[in-house]
Amino acid sequence: MSTGPSVHELITVVLREGGDVVALRRCTQSACRAAGLKGSALVRLTTVVSEAGEHLLGAARLTARLSLERDGVAVLLAVRFGWAEARRPPGTLLTAAERLLDESGLLPAGDGDGHELLLAQRLPAPATSLGELAADVRGRLAGGDATADLVDTLRTQNRQLLAALEESQRQQEELQRLNAELEETNAGVVALYSELAGELEETNSGVVALYAELEDKTRQLERADAYKSRFWANVSHELRSPVNSVIALARLLLDSAADPLTDEQRRQVSLVQASGSTLLALVDELLDIAKAESGRLEPHPAEVDLRSLLHQLRGMLQGTAQPGVDLRIPDHIPLRPLVTDEVMLTRILRNVLSNALKFTVGGRVALEVAEEEREDGDRFVFRVQDTGVGIPAEELERVFEEFYQVRGPHQRGRAGTGLGLPYARRLTELLGGRLTLDSEVGRGTRVIIEIPARLGRGPGDATAAVTGAEPPPHPDAARPAEPVPPTGSGGPLVGSVVVVDDDETFLTAVRPLLAAVAGSVTVVTDSGRAVATVEREHPDAVLLDLDMPGPDGYEVHRQLAANPATAAVPVVVLTALKAGDVDRARLAGVRAVLNKSRLTAADLAAALPR
């Protein structure tokens, strides 16, 4: 069924001056009332229409057309402004219209010249048809109701003005109340700020005092740590000399060229030698820890015969396993060569394996060796797994503290210093690797040691003696005494030697060796008289200790080399220092550097000139 036309024009107002805008407003109000639009909807439409007329006044051919339009089921009272130029209403007007009205929008004019502005409100559902409603509205607009509309408009505007004034007064009172609250709040904030500033100043003073105290404590700890490292280093050096002498004396007694010993005597002397070697290893560990803390312990990388190293470990540790404990050290190892510090690696594995054997009373202690390819370079991984007592979770990090030992019944009857694992971890880090540990009480412990397959070489790689000396052997492997190699005539190798050393015990131990290789021996215990004695005696060789009071061995060597009368005399260094501790740059020209604790007749004979 037809519903009739969807647009019914009501009136068109031509806008040329301000009075036309007032007339448009009155017409809009009358049309709203006639169409049933009341209250705020009427006010919004008339206000926006009036504002639009004011803004557009002066545009070419400006008109405002009122109409009733059907938009689907809704009926709109629409006011369409039209003008014939490119002028546009301000954005604030368009925004206000969009917010206040049901329909609004800026459209191009139908003829393509100028614009059209639509402003519309929805009407309540009419009781009659749209055509009848439009006719009624037109009648109201044409029926001389303009004066009444004007009076109503003035009354409405007065009411609106009074309402606006009341609202303004209310807002002003609210603003005054808010200002009073804000002033009160500001006063509270100022008081709180003053209080907090005082507390902060007091806290800062406490922090400054605490910081100063912490700095003082830090300096005290640094001094204590330096004293500890210095103590270890000094005491270790002082201990090393007599221990070396004990080992050397024991080796002389066990030498095949010495007076024969009974089986019991040989067993006892062997025990003395083994105990001395154990004590020397502990002293070396103490010294290494002190040097590591001071940054003076450096690795000396070289290609490692891993199969031989593991074989030595097996022979060294097999006898320390408790009955019922299976020590498994593999024979099959990765084929790729390992370049690292062999002495450090041996000490790491010995400490970890010894620790595992100490606390495993049944089951096994197994070492696994594997090679792994990593993004940061190939690694050798050593895993030591035991079935021992295990370590509580809360103690896992503390076992790496120096001298710390987990308390419990498992410690009874087991010797130890608490240095093994800390020492092993420090050495592992020096080799560019890491040592980790996980454990479960009652199930055992696993230690993983990862080191680079190829450790970068440093300036101090040389570990062999300068001439005629061998590289230092495994630090814990006892070397059998060797006989003096025979000479062609059966007599001594050299006519005379001068020995510069202040260690009486070592001198006593080494006299039989010296008697076998030299026709005469002159001993100088005061290093200050060494150069004069050598200049007077003209010996075939000088045996020189490094660690002496007064001028040390380095200085004596320098003086001998600088003196034309002694510069040509061969010098052999005998020292208790480890190979890594010897400053070889200051020993240029010496024939050999021999370690006192491992000195044999063969070593001495090989180092002396023929």
C-alpha positions as CSV (number, residue, x, y, z in Angstrom):
1,M,0.0,0.0,0.0
2,S,1.3,3.5,-0.9
3,T,2.3,5.7,2.0
4,G,2.5,8.9,0.0
5,P,5.5,11.1,-0.6
6,S,8.4,10.8,1.9
7,V,9.2,14.6,2.0
8,H,6.6,17.3,2.7
9,E,7.9,20.9,2.5
10,L,6.6,23.3,5.1
11,I,8.2,26.7,4.4
12,T,11.3,28.3,2.9
13,V,12.9,31.3,4.5
14,V,15.3,33.5,2.6
15,L,18.2,34.7,4.8
16,R,19.6,38.1,4.0
17,E,19.9,39.9,7.4
18,G,19.7,39.2,11.2
19,G,16.0,39.7,11.3
20,D,15.6,36.8,8.9
21,V,17.5,34.5,11.3
22,V,15.1,35.6,14.1
23,A,12.1,34.8,11.8
24,L,13.7,31.4,11.0
25,R,14.0,30.6,14.7
26,R,10.3,31.5,15.3
27,C,9.2,29.4,12.4
28,T,11.3,26.4,13.6
29,Q,9.8,26.7,17.1
30,S,6.3,26.9,15.7
31,A,6.9,23.9,13.4
32,C,8.3,21.9,16.4
33,R,5.2,22.6,18.5
34,A,2.8,21.9,15.7
35,A,4.6,18.6,14.9
36,G,4.6,17.5,18.6
37,L,8.3,18.1,19.3
38,K,8.8,19.5,22.8
39,G,11.2,20.0,25.7
40,S,15.0,19.7,25.2
41,A,14.6,18.3,21.6
42,L,12.8,21.5,20.6
43,V,15.5,23.7,22.3
44,R,18.4,21.8,20.7
45,L,16.9,22.0,17.2
46,T,16.0,25.7,17.4
47,T,19.4,26.6,19.0
48,V,21.4,24.8,16.4
49,V,19.3,26.2,13.6
50,S,19.7,29.8,15.0
51,E,23.5,29.3,15.4
52,A,23.8,27.9,11.8
53,G,21.9,30.9,10.5
54,E,24.2,33.3,12.3
55,H,27.3,31.6,11.0
56,L,26.1,31.3,7.3
57,L,24.5,34.7,7.1
58,G,26.0,36.6,4.2
59,A,26.5,33.5,2.0
60,A,25.2,33.8,-1.6
61,R,21.5,32.8,-2.1
62,L,21.2,31.5,1.5
63,T,17.9,29.8,2.2
64,A,16.5,27.6,4.9
65,R,13.8,25.0,4.0
66,L,11.7,23.4,6.6
67,S,10.1,20.0,5.9
68,L,8.7,16.8,7.3
69,E,10.6,13.7,6.0
70,R,10.2,10.0,6.5
71,D,13.4,8.0,7.1
72,G,12.3,4.4,7.2
73,V,9.8,4.2,10.0
74,A,11.0,7.5,11.6
75,V,9.6,10.9,10.9
76,L,12.0,13.9,10.9
77,L,11.5,17.6,11.2
78,A,14.3,18.8,9.0
79,V,15.8,22.2,8.3
80,R,18.0,22.3,5.2
81,F,20.2,25.3,4.6
82,G,21.4,25.9,1.1
83,W,23.8,28.4,-0.4
84,A,25.6,28.9,-3.7
85,E,29.4,29.2,-2.8
86,A,32.2,27.1,-1.5
87,R,31.9,28.5,2.0
88,R,31.7,25.9,4.8
89,P,30.3,26.2,8.3
90,P,32.8,26.1,11.1
91,G,33.8,22.7,12.5
92,T,32.6,23.5,16.0
93,L,29.1,24.0,14.6
94,L,29.2,20.6,12.8
95,T,30.5,18.9,15.9
96,A,27.8,20.5,18.1
97,A,25.0,19.5,15.6
98,E,26.3,15.9,15.5
99,R,26.2,15.8,19.3
100,L,22.8,17.5,19.9
101,L,20.7,16.4,17.0
102,D,19.4,13.1,15.7
103,E,20.5,13.8,12.1
104,S,23.0,16.3,10.7
105,G,25.4,16.6,7.9
106,L,27.1,18.8,5.3
107,L,26.1,17.7,1.8
108,P,26.9,19.0,-1.7
109,A,24.1,21.0,-3.3
110,G,21.9,19.1,-5.8
111,D,23.0,21.2,-8.7
112,G,26.7,20.8,-7.8
113,D,27.1,24.4,-7.0
114,G,27.5,25.2,-3.2
115,H,26.5,23.1,-0.2
116,E,23.5,22.0,1.8
117,L,23.5,21.6,5.6
118,L,20.9,19.2,7.1
119,L,19.7,19.7,10.7
120,A,16.9,17.4,11.9
121,Q,15.2,15.9,15.0
122,R,13.0,12.8,15.1
123,L,9.3,13.4,15.9
124,P,7.1,11.3,18.1
125,A,5.0,8.9,16.1
126,P,2.2,11.0,14.5
127,A,-1.4,10.1,15.1
128,T,-2.3,11.0,11.5
129,S,-0.6,10.5,8.2
130,L,2.5,12.4,7.3
131,G,0.6,14.5,4.8
132,E,-2.1,15.4,7.3
133,L,0.5,16.4,9.8
134,A,2.4,18.5,7.2
135,A,-0.9,20.3,6.3
136,D,-1.6,21.0,10.0
137,V,1.9,22.4,10.5
138,R,1.6,24.6,7.4
139,G,-1.7,25.9,8.8
140,R,-0.1,26.9,12.1
141,L,2.8,28.6,10.3
142,A,0.4,30.6,8.0
143,G,-2.3,31.2,10.6
144,G,-0.9,34.4,12.1
145,D,0.6,32.6,15.1
146,A,3.8,34.6,14.8
147,T,3.1,37.0,17.5
148,A,2.1,34.3,20.0
149,D,5.2,32.4,19.0
150,L,7.3,35.5,19.6
151,V,5.9,35.9,23.1
152,D,6.3,32.2,23.8
153,T,9.8,32.5,22.5
154,L,10.6,35.4,24.8
155,R,9.1,33.6,27.7
156,T,11.0,30.4,26.9
157,Q,14.2,32.4,26.5
158,N,13.7,34.1,29.8
159,R,13.1,30.8,31.5
160,Q,16.2,29.4,29.8
161,L,18.1,32.5,30.9
162,L,17.0,32.2,34.5
163,A,17.8,28.5,34.5
164,A,21.2,29.3,33.0
165,L,21.8,31.9,35.7
166,E,20.8,29.5,38.4
167,E,23.1,26.8,36.9
168,S,25.9,29.4,36.7
169,Q,25.3,30.3,40.4
170,R,25.3,26.7,41.4
171,Q,28.5,26.0,39.5
172,Q,30.1,29.1,41.1
173,E,29.2,27.9,44.6
174,E,30.5,24.4,43.7
175,L,33.7,26.0,42.4
176,Q,34.2,27.9,45.6
177,R,33.6,24.7,47.6
178,L,36.2,22.9,45.5
179,N,38.6,25.8,45.9
180,A,38.2,25.6,49.7
181,E,38.8,21.8,49.6
182,L,41.8,22.3,47.3
183,E,43.3,24.9,49.7
184,E,42.8,22.5,52.6
185,T,44.3,19.7,50.6
186,N,47.2,21.9,49.6
187,A,47.9,22.8,53.2
188,G,47.9,19.1,54.1
189,V,50.2,18.3,51.2
190,V,52.6,21.0,52.2
191,A,52.6,19.7,55.8
192,L,53.1,16.2,54.6
193,Y,55.9,17.3,52.3
194,S,57.6,19.1,55.1
195,E,57.3,16.0,57.3
196,L,58.5,13.7,54.5
197,A,61.4,16.1,53.7
198,G,62.5,16.0,57.3
199,E,62.2,12.2,57.4
200,L,64.1,12.0,54.0
201,E,66.8,14.2,55.3
202,E,67.2,12.1,58.4
203,T,67.1,8.9,56.3
204,N,69.7,10.3,53.9
205,S,72.0,11.1,56.8
206,G,71.6,7.5,58.0
207,V,72.3,6.2,54.5
208,V,75.4,8.3,54.2
209,A,76.6,7.1,57.6
210,L,75.8,3.5,56.6
211,Y,77.5,3.9,53.2
212,A,80.6,5.2,55.0
213,E,80.5,2.3,57.4
214,L,80.1,-0.1,54.5
215,E,83.1,1.5,52.7
216,D,85.1,1.1,55.8
217,K,84.0,-2.6,56.2
218,T,84.8,-3.2,52.5
219,R,88.3,-1.8,53.0
220,Q,88.8,-3.9,56.1
221,L,87.6,-7.0,54.2
222,E,89.9,-6.1,51.3
223,R,92.8,-5.7,53.7
224,A,91.9,-9.0,55.4
225,D,91.7,-10.8,52.1
226,A,95.1,-9.3,51.1
227,Y,96.6,-10.4,54.4
228,K,95.1,-13.9,54.0
229,S,96.5,-14.2,50.5
230,R,99.9,-12.8,51.6
231,F,99.9,-15.2,54.6
232,W,99.1,-18.2,52.4
233,A,101.8,-17.3,49.9
234,N,104.5,-16.6,52.5
235,V,103.6,-19.6,54.7
236,S,103.3,-21.8,51.6
237,H,106.8,-20.8,50.4
238,E,108.2,-21.4,53.9
239,L,106.5,-24.8,54.1
240,R,107.6,-25.9,50.6
241,S,111.3,-25.8,51.2
242,P,111.4,-28.2,54.2
243,V,108.8,-30.5,52.5
244,N,110.9,-30.6,49.4
245,S,113.9,-31.5,51.6
246,V,111.9,-34.3,53.2
247,I,110.9,-35.7,49.8
248,A,114.4,-35.5,48.5
249,L,115.9,-37.2,51.6
250,A,113.3,-40.0,51.2
251,R,114.1,-40.4,47.6
252,L,117.8,-40.6,48.4
253,L,117.1,-43.3,50.9
254,L,115.1,-45.3,48.4
255,D,117.7,-44.8,45.7
256,S,119.1,-48.1,44.4
257,A,122.6,-46.7,44.9
258,A,122.0,-46.0,48.6
259,D,122.7,-48.3,51.5
260,P,120.2,-51.2,51.3
261,L,117.1,-51.0,53.5
262,T,115.0,-53.7,55.1
263,D,111.5,-54.2,53.7
264,E,110.0,-52.5,56.8
265,Q,112.4,-49.6,56.5
266,R,111.6,-49.2,52.8
267,R,107.9,-49.2,53.6
268,Q,108.4,-46.6,56.3
269,V,110.5,-44.3,54.0
270,S,108.0,-44.8,51.2
271,L,105.3,-43.7,53.6
272,V,107.3,-40.6,54.6
273,Q,107.8,-39.8,50.9
274,A,104.1,-40.2,50.1
275,S,103.1,-38.1,53.1
276,G,105.5,-35.4,52.0
277,S,104.1,-35.5,48.5
278,T,100.6,-35.1,49.9
279,L,101.6,-32.2,52.1
280,L,103.4,-30.6,49.1
281,A,100.3,-30.9,47.0
282,L,98.2,-29.2,49.7
283,V,100.8,-26.4,50.0
284,D,100.6,-26.0,46.2
285,E,96.9,-25.8,46.4
286,L,97.0,-23.1,49.1
287,L,99.5,-21.1,47.0
288,D,97.5,-21.5,43.8
289,I,94.4,-20.2,45.6
290,A,96.3,-17.2,46.9
291,K,97.7,-16.5,43.4
292,A,94.3,-17.0,41.8
293,E,92.8,-14.4,44.1
294,S,95.5,-12.0,43.3
295,G,95.3,-12.7,39.5
296,R,98.8,-14.1,39.3
297,L,98.0,-17.7,38.5
298,E,98.1,-18.3,34.7
299,P,97.6,-21.5,32.8
300,H,100.3,-22.9,30.4
301,P,98.4,-24.6,27.6
302,A,99.9,-27.5,25.7
303,E,98.6,-30.5,23.9
304,V,97.5,-33.1,26.5
305,D,97.9,-36.9,26.3
306,L,94.5,-37.5,27.8
307,R,94.9,-41.3,27.7
308,S,98.1,-41.1,29.7
309,L,96.6,-38.5,32.1
310,L,93.6,-40.8,32.8
311,H,95.9,-43.8,33.3
312,Q,97.9,-41.9,35.9
313,L,94.7,-40.9,37.7
314,R,93.5,-44.5,37.7
315,G,96.8,-45.7,39.2
316,M,96.9,-42.8,41.7
317,L,93.3,-43.2,43.0
318,Q,92.6,-46.9,42.7
319,G,94.1,-47.7,46.1
320,T,92.1,-44.9,47.8
321,A,88.7,-46.4,47.0
322,Q,86.9,-48.1,49.9
323,P,86.1,-51.8,49.6
324,G,83.0,-52.4,47.5
325,V,83.5,-49.2,45.5
326,D,84.1,-49.5,41.8
327,L,86.2,-46.7,40.4
328,R,85.6,-46.4,36.6
329,I,87.9,-44.3,34.6
330,P,87.6,-44.8,30.8
331,D,90.2,-46.1,28.4
332,H,88.4,-44.9,25.3
333,I,88.5,-41.1,24.9
334,P,87.7,-38.6,22.1
335,L,90.2,-38.6,19.3
336,R,90.4,-34.8,18.9
337,P,93.4,-33.4,20.7
338,L,92.9,-31.4,23.9
339,V,95.0,-28.2,24.4
340,T,95.0,-27.0,28.0
341,D,97.1,-26.8,31.1
342,E,97.7,-30.5,31.9
343,V,98.8,-29.8,35.5
344,M,95.6,-27.8,36.3
345,L,93.4,-30.4,34.6
346,T,95.0,-33.2,36.5
347,R,94.5,-31.4,39.8
348,I,90.9,-30.6,39.0
349,L,90.0,-34.2,38.2
350,R,92.1,-35.6,41.1
351,N,90.3,-33.3,43.6
352,V,86.8,-34.1,42.3
353,L,87.5,-37.9,42.1
354,S,89.1,-37.9,45.5
355,N,86.2,-36.1,47.0
356,A,83.8,-38.6,45.4
357,L,85.8,-41.6,46.7
358,K,86.0,-40.1,50.2
359,F,82.2,-40.0,50.6
360,T,81.2,-43.2,48.7
361,V,81.1,-46.3,50.8
362,G,79.5,-48.6,48.2
363,G,78.5,-48.6,44.6
364,R,80.7,-46.7,42.1
365,V,82.5,-43.6,41.2
366,A,82.6,-43.1,37.4
367,L,84.3,-40.6,35.2
368,E,82.9,-40.0,31.7
369,V,84.7,-38.0,29.0
370,A,82.9,-36.5,26.0
371,E,83.5,-33.9,23.4
372,E,80.7,-31.5,22.5
373,E,80.4,-29.0,19.7
374,R,79.1,-25.6,20.8
375,E,78.4,-22.3,19.1
376,D,81.2,-20.8,21.2
377,G,83.6,-23.5,20.3
378,D,84.2,-27.2,21.0
379,R,84.3,-28.4,24.6
380,F,85.6,-31.3,26.5
381,V,83.1,-32.4,29.2
382,F,84.2,-34.5,32.2
383,R,81.3,-35.9,34.3
384,V,82.1,-37.5,37.7
385,Q,79.1,-39.5,39.1
386,D,79.1,-41.2,42.4
387,T,76.6,-43.2,44.6
388,G,77.8,-41.6,47.8
389,V,76.0,-39.9,50.7
390,G,75.0,-36.8,48.7
391,I,74.8,-33.2,49.7
392,P,71.7,-31.4,51.0
393,A,70.2,-28.8,48.6
394,E,70.9,-25.9,51.0
395,E,74.6,-26.8,51.2
396,L,75.2,-27.0,47.4
397,E,76.7,-23.5,47.0
398,R,78.4,-23.5,50.4
399,V,80.6,-26.4,49.4
400,F,82.5,-24.0,47.1
401,E,83.4,-21.8,50.0
402,E,87.0,-22.2,51.1
403,F,87.5,-24.4,54.2
404,Y,83.8,-25.1,54.5
405,Q,82.8,-28.7,55.1
406,V,79.2,-30.1,55.3
407,R,78.6,-31.2,58.9
408,G,77.3,-34.6,59.6
409,P,78.2,-38.2,60.7
410,H,79.6,-38.8,57.2
411,Q,82.5,-36.5,58.1
412,R,83.8,-38.7,61.0
413,G,87.0,-40.4,60.2
414,R,87.5,-38.5,56.9
415,A,90.3,-36.0,56.6
416,G,90.0,-32.9,54.6
417,T,90.5,-29.2,54.5
418,G,87.5,-28.0,52.6
419,L,89.7,-26.7,49.8
420,G,89.2,-29.4,47.2
421,L,86.0,-28.2,45.4
422,P,86.8,-24.4,45.7
423,Y,90.3,-25.1,44.3
424,A,88.9,-27.3,41.5
425,R,86.3,-24.6,40.5
426,R,89.0,-21.8,40.5
427,L,91.3,-23.9,38.3
428,T,88.4,-24.7,35.9
429,E,87.6,-21.0,35.5
430,L,91.2,-20.3,34.8
431,L,91.0,-22.9,32.0
432,G,88.1,-21.0,30.5
433,G,85.5,-23.4,31.7
434,R,83.0,-24.0,34.4
435,L,82.3,-26.5,37.2
436,T,78.8,-27.3,38.3
437,L,77.4,-29.7,40.9
438,D,74.1,-31.3,41.6
439,S,73.4,-33.8,44.3
440,E,70.6,-35.7,46.2
441,V,71.0,-36.9,49.7
442,G,71.3,-40.7,49.8
443,R,71.6,-41.0,46.0
444,G,74.9,-39.4,45.2
445,T,76.5,-36.4,43.5
446,R,77.3,-35.5,39.9
447,V,80.0,-33.0,39.1
448,I,80.3,-31.6,35.5
449,I,83.5,-30.0,34.3
450,E,83.4,-28.2,31.0
451,I,86.6,-26.7,29.4
452,P,87.5,-25.5,25.9
453,A,89.0,-28.1,23.6
454,R,91.7,-25.5,22.8
455,L,92.8,-23.0,25.4
456,G,94.5,-19.9,23.9
457,R,98.2,-19.7,24.4
458,G,99.7,-17.0,26.5
459,P,103.1,-15.5,26.8
460,G,104.1,-17.9,29.6
461,D,103.6,-21.2,27.8
462,A,107.1,-22.4,28.2
463,T,107.1,-25.0,31.0
464,A,110.3,-26.9,30.1
465,A,113.7,-26.0,31.4
466,V,115.8,-23.8,29.2
467,T,118.4,-26.4,28.1
468,G,118.6,-30.1,28.8
469,A,115.7,-30.1,31.3
470,E,112.4,-32.0,31.0
471,P,108.9,-30.3,31.3
472,P,107.5,-30.7,34.7
473,P,105.9,-34.1,35.2
474,H,102.5,-34.8,36.7
475,P,102.5,-33.0,40.0
476,D,101.3,-35.9,42.0
477,A,103.1,-38.8,40.3
478,A,106.1,-40.1,42.3
479,R,109.1,-40.5,40.0
480,P,111.5,-43.4,40.8
481,A,115.1,-42.5,41.7
482,E,117.4,-42.9,38.7
483,P,121.0,-43.8,38.8
484,V,123.7,-41.4,37.7
485,P,124.5,-42.1,34.1
486,P,128.1,-43.5,33.8
487,T,130.8,-41.3,32.4
488,G,133.4,-42.6,30.0
489,S,136.1,-42.8,32.7
490,G,133.8,-43.7,35.6
491,G,134.8,-40.4,37.4
492,P,132.8,-37.3,38.1
493,L,131.2,-35.3,35.2
494,V,132.7,-32.0,36.2
495,G,135.7,-30.9,38.2
496,S,134.0,-28.5,40.6
497,V,130.6,-26.8,41.3
498,V,129.6,-23.9,43.5
499,V,126.2,-24.4,45.2
500,V,124.4,-21.2,46.3
501,D,121.5,-22.1,48.6
502,D,120.5,-21.3,52.2
503,D,118.5,-24.4,52.9
504,E,120.7,-26.6,55.1
505,T,118.2,-29.6,54.9
506,F,118.2,-29.6,51.1
507,L,122.0,-29.2,51.0
508,T,122.3,-32.3,53.2
509,A,119.9,-34.2,51.0
510,V,121.7,-33.2,47.8
511,R,125.3,-33.8,48.9
512,P,125.4,-37.5,47.7
513,L,124.2,-36.4,44.3
514,L,126.7,-33.7,44.1
515,A,129.5,-36.0,45.2
516,A,128.6,-38.3,42.3
517,V,128.8,-35.7,39.6
518,A,131.4,-33.2,40.8
519,G,135.0,-33.6,42.0
520,S,134.7,-30.8,44.5
521,V,131.7,-28.9,45.9
522,T,131.8,-25.4,47.4
523,V,128.6,-24.4,49.3
524,V,127.6,-20.7,49.7
525,T,124.7,-20.1,52.1
526,D,125.1,-16.3,52.0
527,S,123.9,-15.1,48.6
528,G,125.7,-11.8,49.1
529,R,129.1,-13.7,48.8
530,A,128.1,-15.8,45.8
531,V,129.6,-13.7,43.0
532,A,132.9,-13.3,44.9
533,T,133.1,-17.0,45.6
534,V,132.4,-18.0,41.9
535,E,135.0,-15.4,40.8
536,R,137.6,-16.9,43.2
537,E,136.8,-20.6,42.6
538,H,136.3,-20.6,38.8
539,P,133.9,-23.6,39.0
540,D,132.7,-25.7,36.0
541,A,129.1,-24.9,37.0
542,V,127.0,-23.0,39.5
543,L,123.9,-24.5,41.2
544,L,121.7,-21.6,42.1
545,D,118.6,-21.4,44.3
546,L,116.0,-18.6,43.6
547,D,114.3,-18.1,46.9
548,M,116.9,-16.6,49.3
549,P,117.1,-13.6,51.6
550,G,119.3,-10.6,50.6
551,P,119.9,-10.8,46.9
552,D,117.7,-13.6,45.6
553,G,118.6,-16.0,42.9
554,Y,117.5,-13.7,40.1
555,E,119.7,-10.9,41.3
556,V,122.7,-13.3,41.8
557,H,122.2,-14.6,38.2
558,R,122.2,-11.0,36.9
559,Q,125.4,-10.2,38.7
560,L,127.1,-13.3,37.5
561,A,126.1,-12.5,33.9
562,A,127.2,-8.9,34.2
563,N,130.7,-9.8,35.6
564,P,133.2,-10.6,32.8
565,A,135.0,-12.9,35.1
566,T,131.9,-15.1,35.8
567,A,129.7,-14.5,32.8
568,A,130.9,-17.7,31.0
569,V,130.3,-20.0,34.0
570,P,127.2,-22.3,33.3
571,V,124.3,-21.8,35.8
572,V,121.8,-24.5,36.7
573,V,118.8,-23.3,38.8
574,L,117.5,-25.5,41.6
575,T,114.2,-24.2,43.0
576,A,111.2,-25.3,45.0
577,L,109.0,-23.0,42.9
578,K,106.6,-24.5,40.5
579,A,107.3,-24.0,36.8
580,G,104.6,-21.4,36.5
581,D,106.0,-19.3,39.3
582,V,109.5,-19.1,37.7
583,D,110.2,-15.8,35.9
584,R,112.0,-17.2,33.0
585,A,112.5,-13.8,31.4
586,R,115.0,-13.0,34.2
587,L,116.8,-16.3,33.8
588,A,118.0,-15.9,30.2
589,G,121.2,-18.0,29.6
590,V,120.8,-20.6,32.4
591,R,121.4,-24.2,31.3
592,A,118.4,-25.6,33.1
593,V,115.7,-25.0,35.7
594,L,115.2,-28.1,38.0
595,N,112.6,-28.6,40.6
596,K,114.0,-29.6,44.0
597,S,111.2,-32.0,45.0
598,R,111.8,-34.0,41.8
599,L,115.5,-33.7,41.5
600,T,117.3,-36.9,40.5
601,A,120.9,-37.8,39.6
602,A,119.9,-38.2,36.0
603,D,118.4,-34.7,35.9
604,L,121.4,-33.2,37.5
605,A,123.9,-35.0,35.2
606,A,121.9,-34.0,32.1
607,A,122.0,-30.3,33.1
608,L,125.7,-30.1,33.9
609,P,128.2,-29.3,31.1
610,R,130.4,-32.2,29.9
